[in-house]
């Protein structure tokens, strides 16, 4: 028996050797493949700076300058159409350019002490996006909706609070930091345990990683050169256009490029470089959706409803009267926005709950069936990149007591402070919001990690209707609901933004502590810079917020009327408007449902949220955006590699140049300097009458 056992064991040993050799061969092959695709092996010989060394003075100086630039860009987009593309690429690219130029100069002079790293680049990008995110979070919606201008437009001037620098800055400081503290304890769960994607954060990280490789640095330099050229052209084009805008409906922005009749219905190309750039960045389906919404509304519906003047609404009402045709424009747009928001809220919430259920179930399975000789169930499957990133991500911890204590402290200060800024917003409204806000912040951060879709505005609308109904019209419900909307939006949006930044930091080996500090610093900058930029616009353009203005701020009117609906109900709507609202609310849900059911082919189905915007202000900007799409499409057909490499740089240059021109334009307007020329376009018959009049 013994010999036989030895023989058997010998055969087993030979088989084991063969298997082991195969295993080693497979491991070596896998290792070679991993080395080819590994990012961190490129950087493995570079020392990762400590979290304090990632937070450099030059990074904060560059962040401050870029924050001012991006705040003007975001504010202009916010006050015109509300469509704001992702500016993360531009922030990362410009941050790389400025600091790289700085370090090269110091290196030549022998004064360079610390090289420029991808972690420092990540800090700059985080600061800039956090700061400009404050500009996006509500100045064109709930904050402007509180003003007397919007109250008069909505025929509800009993409840308003005009913007002032002091209370706006104070309000932002007491509400903008809570979201950061609410999700800090969840960073490990979200990033490492759940392995959420956060597509925007991941894409930004890949961009920054590529910049800091030798090949990527060369490409980044070329991209910056292209961005600089189109920045200059866009800025000079804005300056040139200014000379011809001495009065309303003058200049290239009033060029009836598709005919005078089309111009009357807002169909024209207004030669805006910023929206051509936005069109190049936004996906094709968004641009087409906006154009389709304009065709349905201004091409078909409004002319037909206009024919019902005297039947559906009174004759002689002004074009901006909500009891007339303007009521249909505003409330049908609201119905589309609410339908789309409700569908996506339910969809993302379902994804969130299912994802949580699967994560918990898998954890339970791993605990029930542990694998021998493993410290953690997933450790053997971790790649070199994941091991290195996880090790450094867990190295610098942010204590949970610090996050919880920070949230409680800021919530206490905010609960005591906000009723002094808004007497209509009672302390118990705020307390209820802060009790449920961490749960909603988690839902938004988790859903954003799955879908890249932040539902901050949807949570804000929920606050409008709940607090508005709770407060009632007699107790300042309109203003209370708008303020509550601002509180909720700031909490849930900053929570998802921070988690996106943690994902970016995880992939670039930036410390969670440096990410958190840079987010705090960026938020502080945004709380000061954004109100100042908004104040310049508000003072420079007295008609800001009206539908005939260069800056119509469509969402301000939408949010004001949502608050009125939440408090007063539907009694103020013109005839058949409520029926049309029901139809478009249901249509928005149906379109989204069809889009999801079609799977990959659903990418050709339009987006109701994008379609809603031109219902109120017209499709003129959609023409510009579609021109941008067309330029990119033709470029991709001619040379896809160049289009992919330089398309974002061209778009960013167009956006940044036209956006920064608003600063000198606003200063000129504040100083009372008016353009010298008015360029207008007349029909032949009108021109004959003008000639006769002038001749006489």
MOQUIQUI-V161927 format. One record per helix or strand of 3 or more residues. SS is the DSSP state (alpha for helix, beta for strand). FROM is the first residue (numbers start at 0). LEN is the number of residues. Records with the same first field share a line. If there is no record, write none. Layout:
SS = FROM-LEN / FROM-LEN
This chain:
alpha = 1-36 / 50-4 / 56-24 / 87-21 / 117-19 / 138-7 / 147-6 / 164-11 / 177-16 / 198-13 / 213-29 / 251-3 / 259-5 / 272-9 / 283-23 / 324-44 / 378-3 / 383-10 / 399-22 / 426-25 / 455-16 / 472-3 / 476-32 / 511-29 / 553-15 / 576-21 / 598-6 / 607-10 / 619-19 / 639-31 / 683-12
